[in-house]
């Protein structure tokens, strides 16, 4: 190959970057598990100091710290490491915007993802659902959803004014943060979070932490088998569409329709594929995660879900990407 052809060829490092991408996440998972970022919240420290404090080998700790600096999580000056803005904001235990639950959640998924080939060949999940792993695993999972959801909840509240609405149903609402923020942002709005009993034991603690007991309640049930009740003028389906197959999704939308008063609003928030299903990458990977973890979950386009809602009877349907940095698309419609 000529020198000119080599210059015009695809990036020769592209394959390596994709093949080795798990190296980056492995570094974060280990540093988080050793409480490196929380230890550095007290101030800069050497690798030797952190090795003693975190119970690690000095050589191993130094290499992890250097890699964290390469990832932009840490900074190094005069032989000492310190948290960068991302680590200080999101990875220090006790911080207002702590996202450690997300890191733990993805670390727990490393083993299931190692069985991806089996899932692709079999077309079946290769692990049990997270909720089946006990109270501690459920709490870790739900807290991860909470920390991820807080900024998205505030964004949704800004994008969708619900002034004058009275009762919201948050289907499969997990930590309940969308119910909390939407109700706090819209005086007169109260909410019910529908989810499984094991999840709601964590949700109730979160509601108390946000002093939202007067405006947010929990409703035990399964969206797979239980009716949603009556009298709602807002129904929210957030980050749960990709977990299920088409027939289940249609049934959920139907039950949402039946639970709503005339004039009610449905909000379906998800990381959707483009209409031609050629991307983006993140919802495509979420679809793969559902293949690993669920019997029928997959990635969907916003158009196909909006079309199902139209078949069920919703009107004035629209879908639009929410403003960056949100990765979500919002489907919105009304019940005649």
Secondary structure, DSSP 8 states (H G I E B T S, - for coil): --HHHHHHS--TTHHHHHHTHHHHHHHHHHHHHTTHHHHHTT--B-HHHHHHHHT--HHHHHHHHHHHHHTTSEEEETTEEEE-HHHHHHSSTT-TT--HHHHHHHHHHHHHHTTHHHHHHH-S-SS--GGGG-HHHHHHHHHHHHHHHHHHHHHHHHHS--TT--EEEEET-TT-HHHHHHHHHSTT-EEEEEE-HHHHHHHHHHHHHTT-TTTEEEEE--TTTS---S-EEEEEEES-GGGS-HHHHHHHHHHHHHHEEEEEEEEEEE--B-TTS---HHHHHHHHHHHHH-SS----BHHHHHHHHHHHTEEEEEEEE--TT---EEEEEEE-
